[in-house]
Amino acid sequence: MNSIIITLILNIYMQVGPIGIIQMPTIFGEFKPNMGDYVEYRVHELDSDSVQIIKISIVGETNCEEGTDKKKKPQKCYWVEIFSRLESSGHGLLTKMLVSGDIRDPANIKKMYSRIGKRNPVVMKPEDIAKMPKSIGQDIPKNAKIKKQKEPLKVALKTITTTVYDFRIDKLPFTVWMSKDVPIFGMAKLKSPDLEIDIIEIGKGAKSEMPEVKEAQEQKPDNAKPANIKLDKEAIMEEKKESIDEREEETE
């Protein structure tokens, strides 16, 4: 069963990258991690009308040793957790990464663990991490036009001040709301012809949702056949069913 789960996770990553089950969100802004910060987005893919909720949290920091040169200053790394789920489902994909830089670039990922639903986490191998595509998104382009300098935007129970930018990347137009009050990337909202991203919540005090990661063991290679699309759908539907059953038990 573990080999099937690994293959399913890899299939997801090969299609959408390290963030998300259906679509990796396009996040603009500079990656600025601070311990305990978290941000949650609602990602709406307009052409398929699919919606997912994505939460990004900074849950730890440590020094990454680079080589054996004692004179070289240790590199600071962060533990980042990304939880993504379908809006209609409680279960989803939880990923925990040790990164030395921007999480949108797989080259910065030192370690990565993944867990689907309540299953045990699995360790992703370096060669599998290297196969993941670089995420869409970057810092705001220098030629971006400021549409509005100070626009209020309500986030949960608070109102933040944003700067609205208009720009194009590969001829695709984007309107992006940025704010210094939004942690990690600073992006509060995004609109493009096929995608809308809205911030749901921001805050501090994030804690790891995968403490058992220390117990996870790297899976040994075997001769398991790659999961096909049918297997992917069945696994996701199984997670949906478990979520529904749990909600019914709580109601009773």
C-alpha positions as a Markdown table, in Angstrom:
| # | Residue | x | y | z |
|---|---|---|---|---|
| 1 | Met | 0.0 | 0.0 | 0.0 |
| 2 | Asn | 2.9 | 2.4 | 0.8 |
| 3 | Ser | 4.2 | 2.1 | -2.7 |
| 4 | Ile | 0.8 | 3.0 | -4.1 |
| 5 | Ile | 0.6 | 6.1 | -1.9 |
| 6 | Ile | 4.1 | 7.2 | -2.9 |
| 7 | Thr | 3.2 | 6.9 | -6.6 |
| 8 | Leu | 0.0 | 8.8 | -6.1 |
| 9 | Ile | 1.9 | 11.6 | -4.4 |
| 10 | Leu | 4.4 | 11.7 | -7.2 |
| 11 | Asn | 1.7 | 11.8 | -9.8 |
| 12 | Ile | 0.1 | 14.8 | -8.0 |
| 13 | Tyr | 3.5 | 16.6 | -7.8 |
| 14 | Met | 4.3 | 15.9 | -11.4 |
| 15 | Gln | 1.0 | 17.5 | -12.4 |
| 16 | Val | 0.8 | 20.4 | -10.0 |
| 17 | Gly | 4.1 | 20.9 | -8.1 |
| 18 | Pro | 4.7 | 21.0 | -4.4 |
| 19 | Ile | 1.5 | 23.0 | -3.6 |
| 20 | Gly | -2.0 | 21.6 | -4.0 |
| 21 | Ile | -4.0 | 18.6 | -5.0 |
| 22 | Ile | -5.8 | 20.1 | -8.1 |
| 23 | Gln | -3.8 | 23.2 | -9.0 |
| 24 | Met | -0.7 | 24.8 | -7.5 |
| 25 | Pro | -1.5 | 28.5 | -6.8 |
| 26 | Thr | 0.2 | 31.3 | -8.5 |
| 27 | Ile | 1.8 | 33.3 | -5.7 |
| 28 | Phe | 3.6 | 36.5 | -6.3 |
| 29 | Gly | 5.9 | 38.3 | -3.8 |
| 30 | Glu | 9.2 | 37.8 | -2.1 |
| 31 | Phe | 9.5 | 34.7 | 0.2 |
| 32 | Lys | 9.9 | 36.1 | 3.7 |
| 33 | Pro | 9.6 | 33.4 | 6.3 |
| 34 | Asn | 9.1 | 34.2 | 10.0 |
| 35 | Met | 8.6 | 31.5 | 12.6 |
| 36 | Gly | 4.9 | 30.9 | 13.4 |
| 37 | Asp | 3.5 | 32.9 | 10.5 |
| 38 | Tyr | 0.7 | 31.4 | 8.4 |
| 39 | Val | -1.6 | 32.4 | 5.6 |
| 40 | Glu | -4.6 | 30.7 | 4.1 |
| 41 | Tyr | -5.9 | 31.1 | 0.5 |
| 42 | Arg | -9.0 | 30.1 | -1.4 |
| 43 | Val | -7.9 | 29.2 | -4.9 |
| 44 | His | -10.6 | 29.1 | -7.6 |
| 45 | Glu | -9.7 | 27.7 | -11.0 |
| 46 | Leu | -12.3 | 29.4 | -13.3 |
| 47 | Asp | -12.2 | 27.1 | -16.3 |
| 48 | Ser | -12.9 | 23.9 | -14.3 |
| 49 | Asp | -14.8 | 25.7 | -11.5 |
| 50 | Ser | -12.7 | 23.7 | -9.0 |
| 51 | Val | -11.9 | 25.3 | -5.6 |
| 52 | Gln | -9.3 | 24.3 | -3.1 |
| 53 | Ile | -8.1 | 25.8 | 0.2 |
| 54 | Ile | -4.4 | 26.1 | 0.8 |
| 55 | Lys | -2.7 | 26.9 | 4.1 |
| 56 | Ile | 1.0 | 27.8 | 4.2 |
| 57 | Ser | 2.7 | 27.8 | 7.7 |
| 58 | Ile | 6.2 | 28.4 | 9.0 |
| 59 | Val | 6.5 | 25.8 | 11.8 |
| 60 | Gly | 10.3 | 25.7 | 12.5 |
| 61 | Glu | 13.7 | 27.1 | 11.8 |
| 62 | Thr | 17.2 | 25.5 | 12.0 |
| 63 | Asn | 20.7 | 25.8 | 10.6 |
| 64 | Cys | 21.5 | 23.8 | 7.5 |
| 65 | Glu | 25.1 | 22.6 | 7.4 |
| 66 | Glu | 26.7 | 23.2 | 4.0 |
| 67 | Gly | 29.8 | 21.1 | 3.7 |
| 68 | Thr | 32.5 | 20.7 | 6.3 |
| 69 | Asp | 34.1 | 24.2 | 6.1 |
| 70 | Lys | 34.0 | 25.4 | 9.7 |
| 71 | Lys | 34.7 | 29.0 | 8.6 |
| 72 | Lys | 31.5 | 29.0 | 6.5 |
| 73 | Lys | 28.5 | 30.5 | 8.2 |
| 74 | Pro | 25.7 | 28.0 | 8.6 |
| 75 | Gln | 22.7 | 28.5 | 6.3 |
| 76 | Lys | 19.4 | 29.2 | 7.9 |
| 77 | Cys | 16.6 | 26.9 | 6.9 |
| 78 | Tyr | 12.9 | 26.8 | 7.6 |
| 79 | Trp | 10.3 | 24.0 | 8.1 |
| 80 | Val | 7.3 | 24.9 | 6.0 |
| 81 | Glu | 4.0 | 23.0 | 6.0 |
| 82 | Ile | 1.5 | 23.3 | 3.2 |
| 83 | Phe | -2.0 | 21.8 | 3.6 |
| 84 | Ser | -4.3 | 21.7 | 0.6 |
| 85 | Arg | -7.7 | 20.3 | 0.3 |
| 86 | Leu | -10.8 | 20.5 | -1.9 |
| 87 | Glu | -13.2 | 23.1 | -0.4 |
| 88 | Ser | -15.8 | 20.4 | 0.0 |
| 89 | Ser | -13.5 | 18.0 | 1.8 |
| 90 | Gly | -11.9 | 17.9 | 5.2 |
| 91 | His | -9.0 | 15.6 | 4.1 |
| 92 | Gly | -6.2 | 16.6 | 1.8 |
| 93 | Leu | -2.5 | 16.6 | 1.2 |
| 94 | Leu | -0.1 | 17.7 | 3.9 |
| 95 | Thr | 3.4 | 18.4 | 2.9 |
| 96 | Lys | 6.3 | 19.4 | 5.2 |
| 97 | Met | 9.5 | 20.7 | 3.7 |
| 98 | Leu | 12.9 | 21.9 | 5.0 |
| 99 | Val | 13.9 | 24.7 | 2.7 |
| 100 | Ser | 16.9 | 26.9 | 2.4 |
| 101 | Gly | 15.1 | 29.5 | 0.2 |
| 102 | Asp | 11.9 | 30.1 | -1.8 |
| 103 | Ile | 9.5 | 27.2 | -1.5 |
| 104 | Arg | 8.5 | 27.7 | -5.2 |
| 105 | Asp | 11.8 | 26.4 | -6.3 |
| 106 | Pro | 12.4 | 22.6 | -5.7 |
| 107 | Ala | 16.2 | 23.3 | -5.7 |
| 108 | Asn | 15.8 | 24.9 | -2.3 |
| 109 | Ile | 14.1 | 21.8 | -0.7 |
| 110 | Lys | 16.4 | 19.9 | 1.5 |
| 111 | Lys | 13.9 | 17.4 | 2.9 |
| 112 | Met | 10.2 | 16.7 | 2.2 |
| 113 | Tyr | 7.5 | 14.5 | 3.8 |
| 114 | Ser | 4.0 | 14.0 | 2.6 |
| 115 | Arg | 0.8 | 12.6 | 4.1 |
| 116 | Ile | -2.5 | 12.0 | 2.4 |
| 117 | Gly | -5.5 | 12.2 | 4.8 |
| 118 | Lys | -4.6 | 10.4 | 8.1 |
| 119 | Arg | -2.2 | 8.0 | 6.5 |
| 120 | Asn | 1.4 | 7.7 | 7.8 |
| 121 | Pro | 3.8 | 10.2 | 6.2 |
| 122 | Val | 6.3 | 9.1 | 3.6 |
| 123 | Val | 9.7 | 10.5 | 2.9 |
| 124 | Met | 10.2 | 11.9 | -0.6 |
| 125 | Lys | 13.5 | 11.0 | -2.2 |
| 126 | Pro | 15.9 | 13.7 | -3.4 |
| 127 | Glu | 15.6 | 12.4 | -7.0 |
| 128 | Asp | 11.8 | 12.7 | -6.8 |
| 129 | Ile | 12.0 | 16.2 | -5.4 |
| 130 | Ala | 14.3 | 17.2 | -8.3 |
| 131 | Lys | 11.6 | 16.1 | -10.8 |
| 132 | Met | 9.0 | 18.5 | -9.5 |
| 133 | Pro | 8.4 | 21.6 | -11.7 |
| 134 | Lys | 9.3 | 25.1 | -10.5 |
| 135 | Ser | 6.2 | 26.8 | -9.2 |
| 136 | Ile | 4.5 | 29.6 | -11.1 |
| 137 | Gly | 5.0 | 32.9 | -9.4 |
| 138 | Gln | 7.8 | 35.4 | -8.6 |
| 139 | Asp | 8.4 | 38.8 | -7.1 |
| 140 | Ile | 6.2 | 41.6 | -8.5 |
| 141 | Pro | 7.8 | 42.6 | -11.9 |
| 142 | Lys | 9.6 | 45.9 | -11.9 |
| 143 | Asn | 7.5 | 47.1 | -14.9 |
| 144 | Ala | 4.3 | 46.5 | -13.0 |
| 145 | Lys | 1.9 | 49.4 | -13.0 |
| 146 | Ile | 0.3 | 50.5 | -9.7 |
| 147 | Lys | -3.4 | 50.6 | -10.2 |
| 148 | Lys | -4.2 | 51.7 | -6.7 |
| 149 | Gln | -1.7 | 52.8 | -4.0 |
| 150 | Lys | -3.8 | 52.2 | -0.9 |
| 151 | Glu | -6.9 | 50.0 | -1.1 |
| 152 | Pro | -8.5 | 48.5 | 2.0 |
| 153 | Leu | -9.1 | 44.8 | 2.0 |
| 154 | Lys | -11.0 | 42.9 | 4.6 |
| 155 | Val | -9.4 | 39.7 | 5.9 |
| 156 | Ala | -11.4 | 37.7 | 8.5 |
| 157 | Leu | -12.1 | 40.3 | 11.2 |
| 158 | Lys | -9.5 | 42.8 | 10.3 |
| 159 | Thr | -8.9 | 45.3 | 7.4 |
| 160 | Ile | -5.5 | 45.6 | 5.8 |
| 161 | Thr | -4.1 | 48.1 | 3.4 |
| 162 | Thr | -3.0 | 46.8 | -0.1 |
| 163 | Thr | -1.3 | 48.1 | -3.2 |
| 164 | Val | -2.9 | 46.9 | -6.4 |
| 165 | Tyr | -0.6 | 46.0 | -9.3 |
| 166 | Asp | -1.4 | 45.3 | -13.0 |
| 167 | Phe | 1.2 | 43.4 | -15.2 |
| 168 | Arg | 1.6 | 40.7 | -17.8 |
| 169 | Ile | 3.7 | 37.5 | -17.8 |
| 170 | Asp | 3.9 | 35.7 | -21.1 |
| 171 | Lys | 1.1 | 37.9 | -22.4 |
| 172 | Leu | -1.2 | 36.7 | -19.5 |
| 173 | Pro | -2.7 | 39.7 | -17.5 |
| 174 | Phe | -2.6 | 39.7 | -13.7 |
| 175 | Thr | -4.0 | 42.0 | -11.1 |
| 176 | Val | -2.4 | 41.4 | -7.7 |
| 177 | Trp | -3.1 | 42.9 | -4.3 |
| 178 | Met | 0.0 | 43.1 | -2.1 |
| 179 | Ser | 0.3 | 44.1 | 1.6 |
| 180 | Lys | 3.1 | 44.2 | 4.2 |
| 181 | Asp | 0.5 | 42.9 | 6.6 |
| 182 | Val | 0.3 | 39.5 | 4.8 |
| 183 | Pro | 2.9 | 37.1 | 6.0 |
| 184 | Ile | 5.3 | 34.8 | 4.0 |
| 185 | Phe | 4.7 | 36.3 | 0.5 |
| 186 | Gly | 2.7 | 39.5 | 1.0 |
| 187 | Met | 0.1 | 38.5 | -1.6 |
| 188 | Ala | -3.5 | 39.1 | -0.5 |
| 189 | Lys | -5.4 | 38.6 | -3.7 |
| 190 | Leu | -5.0 | 37.7 | -7.4 |
| 191 | Lys | -7.1 | 37.9 | -10.5 |
| 192 | Ser | -6.3 | 36.6 | -13.9 |
| 193 | Pro | -8.5 | 35.3 | -16.8 |
| 194 | Asp | -8.5 | 31.7 | -15.5 |
| 195 | Leu | -7.7 | 32.0 | -11.8 |
| 196 | Glu | -8.9 | 33.9 | -8.7 |
| 197 | Ile | -7.1 | 33.7 | -5.3 |
| 198 | Asp | -8.5 | 35.3 | -2.2 |
| 199 | Ile | -6.9 | 35.4 | 1.2 |
| 200 | Ile | -9.0 | 33.8 | 4.0 |
| 201 | Glu | -6.9 | 34.2 | 7.1 |
| 202 | Ile | -3.5 | 35.4 | 8.3 |
| 203 | Gly | -1.9 | 34.9 | 11.7 |
| 204 | Lys | 0.9 | 33.8 | 14.0 |
| 205 | Gly | 1.5 | 30.9 | 16.3 |
| 206 | Ala | 1.4 | 28.2 | 13.7 |
| 207 | Lys | 2.4 | 24.7 | 14.9 |
| 208 | Ser | 3.3 | 21.6 | 13.0 |
| 209 | Glu | 0.5 | 19.3 | 12.0 |
| 210 | Met | 2.9 | 16.5 | 11.3 |
| 211 | Pro | 4.8 | 15.8 | 14.5 |
| 212 | Glu | 5.2 | 12.1 | 13.7 |
| 213 | Val | 7.4 | 13.0 | 10.8 |
| 214 | Lys | 10.4 | 11.9 | 12.9 |
| 215 | Glu | 9.1 | 8.4 | 12.9 |
| 216 | Ala | 8.6 | 8.2 | 9.1 |
| 217 | Gln | 11.0 | 5.9 | 7.3 |
| 218 | Glu | 12.1 | 6.3 | 3.7 |
| 219 | Gln | 10.4 | 3.7 | 1.6 |
| 220 | Lys | 12.5 | 1.1 | -0.1 |
| 221 | Pro | 12.2 | 0.9 | -3.9 |
| 222 | Asp | 10.1 | -1.9 | -5.2 |
| 223 | Asn | 8.6 | -3.2 | -8.5 |
| 224 | Ala | 5.2 | -1.5 | -7.9 |
| 225 | Lys | 3.5 | -0.4 | -11.1 |
| 226 | Pro | 2.8 | 3.4 | -11.4 |
| 227 | Ala | -0.6 | 4.5 | -10.4 |
| 228 | Asn | -2.8 | 5.5 | -13.2 |
| 229 | Ile | -5.5 | 8.2 | -13.4 |
| 230 | Lys | -8.2 | 5.8 | -12.2 |
| 231 | Leu | -6.2 | 5.0 | -9.1 |
| 232 | Asp | -5.7 | 8.7 | -8.4 |
| 233 | Lys | -9.4 | 9.4 | -8.5 |
| 234 | Glu | -10.2 | 6.4 | -6.3 |
| 235 | Ala | -7.7 | 7.5 | -3.7 |
| 236 | Ile | -9.1 | 11.0 | -3.6 |
| 237 | Met | -12.7 | 9.7 | -3.5 |
| 238 | Glu | -11.8 | 7.5 | -0.6 |
| 239 | Glu | -10.5 | 10.5 | 1.4 |
| 240 | Lys | -13.8 | 12.4 | 0.6 |
| 241 | Lys | -15.8 | 9.4 | 1.9 |
| 242 | Glu | -13.8 | 9.2 | 5.2 |
| 243 | Ser | -14.3 | 13.0 | 5.7 |
| 244 | Ile | -18.1 | 12.6 | 5.2 |
| 245 | Asp | -18.3 | 9.6 | 7.6 |
| 246 | Glu | -16.4 | 11.6 | 10.3 |
| 247 | Arg | -18.8 | 14.6 | 10.0 |
| 248 | Glu | -21.8 | 12.2 | 10.3 |
| 249 | Glu | -20.3 | 10.7 | 13.4 |
| 250 | Glu | -19.8 | 14.1 | 14.9 |
| 251 | Thr | -23.4 | 15.1 | 14.2 |
| 252 | Glu | -24.7 | 11.9 | 15.9 |
